[in-house]
Amino acid sequence: MSSFSPRDHLRAIAIAVVLIVHGYIALPIPSTVNAKQFNNPIAKDELDRWVSILGKRGVVLTPAELQAQVIERAEGITTFRKSSLEPIKPISRITGTGQAWGLFTYPNSFPHTMYIELEIDGAWQPLYTPLDPEHDWNKRLFVFRRIRGVYDDNATNTRQSYENFVDWVSGMALEEHPQATAVRIYYRRGHVTLPGEEKDPETKLVNERIRTREDLQ
């Protein structure tokens, strides 16, 4: 005889249902996309990669043709997914057990790294450089997931939260370093290539912001 009670079986069924439903919601399936989103360098990189992969398997498409197919099919998948989840929404709302995000569909091959510098005697000097033990000012603060989420989330498309972050960090830096006259915060965007591909050593400076003491008064 089973050592599990009917209550145990019901609990197991309930857990299985929750795992299945939320696993479905979190699936990294395509969402609705438009042509403008393919201007992103990550999207261009992925598009070219899949054109090559499909071509080796006999499916010959140009990047433009594959892009059109992705847009069309993603719209159909998104519509089906949305309609299939409609019956679940009221339950999720009542129980507070919704799944707000899906799993990552692809790695970021164009990562951004934040740098902070001080202007001292007319020259810029590093204050915070990632993975550099000699310039790790407030490292524990910047690696904290909630703080990191603020500046990481502004790497591609900056919003007011980035300007607020720059003001906040610049104020702290200037207060702790009275010899400094300004703070510069920016990202360096690199390109990570796949194994076997030629490395790309070039980086691009983006989203540069400079705050002087006068700016923060």
Phi and psi restraints in degrees (value plus and minus 20) as a CYANA .aco file:
   2 SER   PHI     -91.4   -51.4
   2 SER   PSI     120.0   160.0
   3 SER   PHI    -106.5   -66.5
   3 SER   PSI     -20.6    19.4
   4 PHE   PHI    -115.8   -75.8
   4 PHE   PSI     116.6   156.6
   5 SER   PHI    -102.8   -62.8
   5 SER   PSI     143.9   183.9
   6 PRO   PHI     -74.2   -34.2
   6 PRO   PSI     -55.1   -15.1
   7 ARG   PHI     -83.5   -43.5
   7 ARG   PSI     -59.3   -19.3
   8 ASP   PHI     -82.8   -42.8
   8 ASP   PSI     -61.5   -21.5
   9 HIS   PHI     -85.9   -45.9
   9 HIS   PSI     -60.5   -20.5
  10 LEU   PHI     -84.2   -44.2
  10 LEU   PSI     -60.3   -20.3
  11 ARG   PHI     -84.0   -44.0
  11 ARG   PSI     -61.3   -21.3
  12 ALA   PHI     -84.1   -44.1
  12 ALA   PSI     -59.9   -19.9
  13 ILE   PHI     -85.4   -45.4
  13 ILE   PSI     -62.3   -22.3
  14 ALA   PHI     -83.2   -43.2
  14 ALA   PSI     -62.7   -22.7
  15 ILE   PHI     -84.5   -44.5
  15 ILE   PSI     -61.7   -21.7
  16 ALA   PHI     -82.3   -42.3
  16 ALA   PSI     -62.1   -22.1
  17 VAL   PHI     -82.4   -42.4
  17 VAL   PSI     -64.6   -24.6
  18 VAL   PHI     -81.9   -41.9
  18 VAL   PSI     -63.3   -23.3
  19 LEU   PHI     -83.8   -43.8
  19 LEU   PSI     -62.7   -22.7
  20 ILE   PHI     -85.2   -45.2
  20 ILE   PSI     -67.6   -27.6
  21 VAL   PHI     -83.0   -43.0
  21 VAL   PSI     -68.9   -28.9
  22 HIS   PHI     -93.2   -53.2
  22 HIS   PSI     -48.2    -8.2
  23 GLY   PHI     -84.3   -44.3
  23 GLY   PSI     -58.9   -18.9
  24 TYR   PHI     -86.0   -46.0
  24 TYR   PSI     -63.7   -23.7
  25 ILE   PHI     -83.5   -43.5
  25 ILE   PSI     -55.9   -15.9
  26 ALA   PHI    -105.8   -65.8
  26 ALA   PSI     -21.7    18.3
  27 LEU   PHI     -77.6   -37.6
  27 LEU   PSI     116.8   156.8
  28 PRO   PHI     -99.3   -59.3
  28 PRO   PSI      39.2    79.2
  29 ILE   PHI    -109.1   -69.1
  29 ILE   PSI     137.4   177.4
  30 PRO   PHI     -81.7   -41.7
  30 PRO   PSI     126.1   166.1
  31 SER   PHI    -129.9   -89.9
  31 SER   PSI     153.2   193.2
  32 THR   PHI     -80.5   -40.5
  32 THR   PSI     109.9   149.9
  33 VAL   PHI    -149.0  -109.0
  33 VAL   PSI     141.9   181.9
  34 ASN   PHI    -152.5  -112.5
  34 ASN   PSI     150.5   190.5
  35 ALA   PHI     -80.9   -40.9
  35 ALA   PSI     -53.5   -13.5
  36 LYS   PHI     -81.6   -41.6
  36 LYS   PSI     -55.2   -15.2
  37 GLN   PHI     -86.9   -46.9
  37 GLN   PSI     -39.4     0.6
  38 PHE   PHI     -99.3   -59.3
  38 PHE   PSI     -21.7    18.3
  39 ASN   PHI     -96.7   -56.7
  39 ASN   PSI     -36.3     3.7
  40 ASN   PHI     -82.4   -42.4
  40 ASN   PSI     113.1   153.1
  41 PRO   PHI     -79.8   -39.8
  41 PRO   PSI     -50.7   -10.7
  42 ILE   PHI     -86.2   -46.2
  42 ILE   PSI     -63.9   -23.9
  43 ALA   PHI     -83.5   -43.5
  43 ALA   PSI     -61.6   -21.6
  44 LYS   PHI     -82.7   -42.7
  44 LYS   PSI     -61.9   -21.9
  45 ASP   PHI     -82.5   -42.5
  45 ASP   PSI     -65.9   -25.9
  46 GLU   PHI     -85.7   -45.7
  46 GLU   PSI     -59.0   -19.0
  47 LEU   PHI     -82.8   -42.8
  47 LEU   PSI     -66.9   -26.9
  48 ASP   PHI     -83.6   -43.6
  48 ASP   PSI     -57.7   -17.7
  49 ARG   PHI     -85.2   -45.2
  49 ARG   PSI     -62.4   -22.4
  50 TRP   PHI     -93.8   -53.8
  50 TRP   PSI     -49.7    -9.7
  51 VAL   PHI     -80.5   -40.5
  51 VAL   PSI     -61.7   -21.7
  52 SER   PHI     -87.4   -47.4
  52 SER   PSI     -64.4   -24.4
  53 ILE   PHI     -82.4   -42.4
  53 ILE   PSI     -68.0   -28.0
  54 LEU   PHI     -86.3   -46.3
  54 LEU   PSI     -57.2   -17.2
  55 GLY   PHI     -81.2   -41.2
  55 GLY   PSI     -57.5   -17.5
  56 LYS   PHI     -88.4   -48.4
  56 LYS   PSI     -36.9     3.1
  57 ARG   PHI    -127.0   -87.0
  57 ARG   PSI      -4.1    35.9
  58 GLY   PHI      68.8   108.8
  58 GLY   PSI     -18.1    21.9
  59 VAL   PHI    -120.6   -80.6
  59 VAL   PSI      77.9   117.9
  60 VAL   PHI    -113.2   -73.2
  60 VAL   PSI      95.2   135.2
  61 LEU   PHI    -157.2  -117.2
  61 LEU   PSI     127.6   167.6
  62 THR   PHI    -103.5   -63.5
  62 THR   PSI     141.4   181.4
  63 PRO   PHI     -75.8   -35.8
  63 PRO   PSI     -58.0   -18.0
  64 ALA   PHI     -85.8   -45.8
  64 ALA   PSI     -60.3   -20.3
  65 GLU   PHI     -87.0   -47.0
  65 GLU   PSI     -63.1   -23.1
  66 LEU   PHI     -85.7   -45.7
  66 LEU   PSI     -59.7   -19.7
  67 GLN   PHI     -79.6   -39.6
  67 GLN   PSI     -64.9   -24.9
  68 ALA   PHI     -82.4   -42.4
  68 ALA   PSI     -60.0   -20.0
  69 GLN   PHI     -87.7   -47.7
  69 GLN   PSI     -59.7   -19.7
  70 VAL   PHI     -82.2   -42.2
  70 VAL   PSI     -65.0   -25.0
  71 ILE   PHI     -81.1   -41.1
  71 ILE   PSI     -65.2   -25.2
  72 GLU   PHI     -86.1   -46.1
  72 GLU   PSI     -67.9   -27.9
  73 ARG   PHI     -93.5   -53.5
  73 ARG   PSI     -53.3   -13.3
  74 ALA   PHI     -83.6   -43.6
  74 ALA   PSI     -56.5   -16.5
  75 GLU   PHI     -84.9   -44.9
  75 GLU   PSI     -61.4   -21.4
  76 GLY   PHI     -86.0   -46.0
  76 GLY   PSI     -62.2   -22.2
  77 ILE   PHI     -85.1   -45.1
  77 ILE   PSI     -62.1   -22.1
  78 THR   PHI     -83.4   -43.4
  78 THR   PSI     -62.0   -22.0
  79 THR   PHI     -82.0   -42.0
  79 THR   PSI     -65.1   -25.1
  80 PHE   PHI     -83.9   -43.9
  80 PHE   PSI     -64.0   -24.0
  81 ARG   PHI     -82.7   -42.7
  81 ARG   PSI     -63.5   -23.5
  82 LYS   PHI     -83.0   -43.0
  82 LYS   PSI     -64.9   -24.9
  83 SER   PHI     -88.5   -48.5
  83 SER   PSI     -54.8   -14.8
  84 SER   PHI     -91.4   -51.4
  84 SER   PSI     -41.3    -1.3
  85 LEU   PHI    -114.1   -74.1
  85 LEU   PSI     -26.6    13.4
  86 GLU   PHI     -75.9   -35.9
  86 GLU   PSI     -64.1   -24.1
  87 PRO   PHI     -86.0   -46.0
  87 PRO   PSI     -39.9     0.1
  88 ILE   PHI    -107.4   -67.4
  88 ILE   PSI     -44.6    -4.6
  89 LYS   PHI     -75.9   -35.9
  89 LYS   PSI     -66.5   -26.5
  90 PRO   PHI     -79.9   -39.9
  90 PRO   PSI     -59.3   -19.3
  91 ILE   PHI     -86.3   -46.3
  91 ILE   PSI     -63.8   -23.8
  92 SER   PHI     -83.2   -43.2
  92 SER   PSI     -56.9   -16.9
  93 ARG   PHI     -87.8   -47.8
  93 ARG   PSI     -60.6   -20.6
  94 ILE   PHI     -90.9   -50.9
  94 ILE   PSI     -63.1   -23.1
  95 THR   PHI    -106.3   -66.3
  95 THR   PSI     -33.4     6.6
  96 GLY   PHI      46.7    86.7
  96 GLY   PSI      13.9    53.9
  97 THR   PHI    -136.4   -96.4
  97 THR   PSI      15.1    55.1
  98 GLY   PHI     -93.0   -53.0
  98 GLY   PSI     144.2   184.2
  99 GLN   PHI    -137.7   -97.7
  99 GLN   PSI      84.4   124.4
 100 ALA   PHI    -103.6   -63.6
 100 ALA   PSI     -33.2     6.8
 101 TRP   PHI    -161.1  -121.1
 101 TRP   PSI     135.7   175.7
 102 GLY   PHI    -123.8   -83.8
 102 GLY   PSI     149.2   189.2
 103 LEU   PHI     -88.8   -48.8
 103 LEU   PSI     137.8   177.8
 104 PHE   PHI     -86.8   -46.8
 104 PHE   PSI     115.1   155.1
 105 THR   PHI    -105.9   -65.9
 105 THR   PSI     -46.7    -6.7
 106 TYR   PHI    -180.5  -140.5
 106 TYR   PSI     135.0   175.0
 107 PRO   PHI     -95.5   -55.5
 107 PRO   PSI     135.6   175.6
 108 ASN   PHI    -101.6   -61.6
 108 ASN   PSI      86.6   126.6
 109 SER   PHI    -105.7   -65.7
 109 SER   PSI     -22.1    17.9
 110 PHE   PHI    -146.6  -106.6
 110 PHE   PSI      47.7    87.7
 111 PRO   PHI     -91.3   -51.3
 111 PRO   PSI     131.2   171.2
 112 HIS   PHI    -129.2   -89.2
 112 HIS   PSI     121.0   161.0
 113 THR   PHI    -146.4  -106.4
 113 THR   PSI     110.3   150.3
 114 MET   PHI    -107.1   -67.1
 114 MET   PSI     119.4   159.4
 115 TYR   PHI    -148.2  -108.2
 115 TYR   PSI     127.3   167.3
 116 ILE   PHI    -149.3  -109.3
 116 ILE   PSI     112.6   152.6
 117 GLU   PHI    -152.1  -112.1
 117 GLU   PSI     134.8   174.8
 118 LEU   PHI    -132.5   -92.5
 118 LEU   PSI     122.2   162.2
 119 GLU   PHI    -114.2   -74.2
 119 GLU   PSI      95.2   135.2
 120 ILE   PHI    -149.5  -109.5
 120 ILE   PSI     102.7   142.7
 121 ASP   PHI      34.9    74.9
 121 ASP   PSI      18.4    58.4
 122 GLY   PHI      61.3   101.3
 122 GLY   PSI     -17.4    22.6
 123 ALA   PHI    -144.1  -104.1
 123 ALA   PSI     125.6   165.6
 124 TRP   PHI    -104.5   -64.5
 124 TRP   PSI     110.3   150.3
 125 GLN   PHI    -145.9  -105.9
 125 GLN   PSI     118.6   158.6
 126 PRO   PHI     -85.0   -45.0
 126 PRO   PSI     116.1   156.1
 127 LEU   PHI    -133.5   -93.5
 127 LEU   PSI     -66.1   -26.1
 128 TYR   PHI    -151.8  -111.8
 128 TYR   PSI      95.8   135.8
 129 THR   PHI    -146.3  -106.3
 129 THR   PSI     102.0   142.0
 130 PRO   PHI     -74.9   -34.9
 130 PRO   PSI     116.7   156.7
 131 LEU   PHI      43.7    83.7
 131 LEU   PSI       1.5    41.5
 132 ASP   PHI    -135.7   -95.7
 132 ASP   PSI      85.9   125.9
 133 PRO   PHI     -84.6   -44.6
 133 PRO   PSI     -38.0     2.0
 134 GLU   PHI    -103.9   -63.9
 134 GLU   PSI     -39.1     0.9
 135 HIS   PHI    -153.0  -113.0
 135 HIS   PSI      49.8    89.8
 136 ASP   PHI    -141.1  -101.1
 136 ASP   PSI      19.6    59.6
 137 TRP   PHI     -75.4   -35.4
 137 TRP   PSI     106.8   146.8
 138 ASN   PHI      35.0    75.0
 138 ASN   PSI      14.9    54.9
 139 LYS   PHI     -77.1   -37.1
 139 LYS   PSI     -64.1   -24.1
 140 ARG   PHI     -81.2   -41.2
 140 ARG   PSI     -50.4   -10.4
 141 LEU   PHI     -92.5   -52.5
 141 LEU   PSI     -65.3   -25.3
 142 PHE   PHI     -94.8   -54.8
 142 PHE   PSI     -42.5    -2.5
 143 VAL   PHI    -109.9   -69.9
 143 VAL   PSI     -28.6    11.4
 144 PHE   PHI     -84.1   -44.1
 144 PHE   PSI     112.1   152.1
 145 ARG   PHI     -79.5   -39.5
 145 ARG   PSI     -55.1   -15.1
 146 ARG   PHI     -93.4   -53.4
 146 ARG   PSI     -55.4   -15.4
 147 ILE   PHI     -93.7   -53.7
 147 ILE   PSI     -63.9   -23.9
 148 ARG   PHI     -79.0   -39.0
 148 ARG   PSI     -55.4   -15.4
 149 GLY   PHI     -82.7   -42.7
 149 GLY   PSI     -48.9    -8.9
 150 VAL   PHI     -88.9   -48.9
 150 VAL   PSI     -72.1   -32.1
 151 TYR   PHI    -100.8   -60.8
 151 TYR   PSI     -50.3   -10.3
 152 ASP   PHI     -83.4   -43.4
 152 ASP   PSI     -59.2   -19.2
 153 ASP   PHI     -89.5   -49.5
 153 ASP   PSI     -35.1     4.9
 154 ASN   PHI    -124.9   -84.9
 154 ASN   PSI     -11.9    28.1
 155 ALA   PHI     -86.2   -46.2
 155 ALA   PSI     -60.5   -20.5
 156 THR   PHI    -111.9   -71.9
 156 THR   PSI     -73.8   -33.8
 157 ASN   PHI    -141.5  -101.5
 157 ASN   PSI      88.5   128.5
 158 THR   PHI     -96.9   -56.9
 158 THR   PSI     126.1   166.1
 159 ARG   PHI    -149.9  -109.9
 159 ARG   PSI    -195.7  -155.7
 160 GLN   PHI     -81.3   -41.3
 160 GLN   PSI     -49.1    -9.1
 161 SER   PHI     -81.9   -41.9
 161 SER   PSI     -49.7    -9.7
 162 TYR   PHI     -90.1   -50.1
 162 TYR   PSI     -62.2   -22.2
 163 GLU   PHI     -83.5   -43.5
 163 GLU   PSI     -60.3   -20.3
 164 ASN   PHI     -84.5   -44.5
 164 ASN   PSI     -60.6   -20.6
 165 PHE   PHI     -83.1   -43.1
 165 PHE   PSI     -63.8   -23.8
 166 VAL   PHI     -82.0   -42.0
 166 VAL   PSI     -64.1   -24.1
 167 ASP   PHI     -81.1   -41.1
 167 ASP   PSI     -64.9   -24.9
 168 TRP   PHI     -83.3   -43.3
 168 TRP   PSI     -69.3   -29.3
 169 VAL   PHI     -86.8   -46.8
 169 VAL   PSI     -61.8   -21.8
 170 SER   PHI     -83.6   -43.6
 170 SER   PSI     -59.9   -19.9
 171 GLY   PHI     -81.5   -41.5
 171 GLY   PSI     -63.6   -23.6
 172 MET   PHI     -84.3   -44.3
 172 MET   PSI     -63.1   -23.1
 173 ALA   PHI     -85.3   -45.3
 173 ALA   PSI     -62.6   -22.6
 174 LEU   PHI     -90.5   -50.5
 174 LEU   PSI     -51.7   -11.7
 175 GLU   PHI     -89.0   -49.0
 175 GLU   PSI     -57.8   -17.8
 176 GLU   PHI    -101.9   -61.9
 176 GLU   PSI     -37.3     2.7
 177 HIS   PHI    -148.4  -108.4
 177 HIS   PSI      60.2   100.2
 178 PRO   PHI     -81.4   -41.4
 178 PRO   PSI     -39.8     0.2
 179 GLN   PHI     -97.3   -57.3
 179 GLN   PSI     -34.0     6.0
 180 ALA   PHI    -104.1   -64.1
 180 ALA   PSI     126.3   166.3
 181 THR   PHI    -127.7   -87.7
 181 THR   PSI     -36.7     3.3
 182 ALA   PHI    -179.2  -139.2
 182 ALA   PSI     142.7   182.7
 183 VAL   PHI    -145.5  -105.5
 183 VAL   PSI     118.1   158.1
 184 ARG   PHI    -141.2  -101.2
 184 ARG   PSI     108.0   148.0
 185 ILE   PHI    -143.2  -103.2
 185 ILE   PSI     113.2   153.2
 186 TYR   PHI    -177.6  -137.6
 186 TYR   PSI     151.9   191.9
 187 TYR   PHI    -135.0   -95.0
 187 TYR   PSI     130.3   170.3
 188 ARG   PHI    -132.2   -92.2
 188 ARG   PSI     102.0   142.0
 189 ARG   PHI    -118.9   -78.9
 189 ARG   PSI     101.8   141.8
 190 GLY   PHI    -127.4   -87.4
 190 GLY   PSI    -193.9  -153.9
 191 HIS   PHI    -157.5  -117.5
 191 HIS   PSI      94.7   134.7
 192 VAL   PHI    -112.9   -72.9
 192 VAL   PSI     101.3   141.3
 193 THR   PHI    -116.8   -76.8
 193 THR   PSI     142.9   182.9
 194 LEU   PHI     -96.1   -56.1
 194 LEU   PSI     137.4   177.4
 195 PRO   PHI     -76.5   -36.5
 195 PRO   PSI     113.5   153.5
 196 GLY   PHI      74.6   114.6
 196 GLY   PSI     -37.9     2.1
 197 GLU   PHI    -109.4   -69.4
 197 GLU   PSI     138.0   178.0
 198 GLU   PHI     -88.3   -48.3
 198 GLU   PSI     114.4   154.4
 199 LYS   PHI     -88.8   -48.8
 199 LYS   PSI     126.6   166.6
 200 ASP   PHI    -130.0   -90.0
 200 ASP   PSI      83.3   123.3
 201 PRO   PHI    -101.9   -61.9
 201 PRO   PSI     -30.0    10.0
 202 GLU   PHI     -95.7   -55.7
 202 GLU   PSI     123.1   163.1
 203 THR   PHI    -148.6  -108.6
 203 THR   PSI     138.1   178.1
 204 LYS   PHI    -145.9  -105.9
 204 LYS   PSI     110.7   150.7
 205 LEU   PHI    -103.0   -63.0
 205 LEU   PSI     105.8   145.8
 206 VAL   PHI    -156.6  -116.6
 206 VAL   PSI     140.8   180.8
 207 ASN   PHI      33.6    73.6
 207 ASN   PSI      22.6    62.6
 208 GLU   PHI     -92.9   -52.9
 208 GLU   PSI     114.7   154.7
 209 ARG   PHI    -153.7  -113.7
 209 ARG   PSI     118.0   158.0
 210 ILE   PHI    -144.5  -104.5
 210 ILE   PSI     110.7   150.7
 211 ARG   PHI    -144.2  -104.2
 211 ARG   PSI     105.6   145.6
 212 THR   PHI    -116.5   -76.5
 212 THR   PSI     149.9   189.9
 213 ARG   PHI     -81.0   -41.0
 213 ARG   PSI     -56.3   -16.3
 214 GLU   PHI     -85.9   -45.9
 214 GLU   PSI     -54.5   -14.5
 215 ASP   PHI     -82.7   -42.7
 215 ASP   PSI     -52.4   -12.4
 216 LEU   PHI    -116.5   -76.5
 216 LEU   PSI     -18.4    21.6
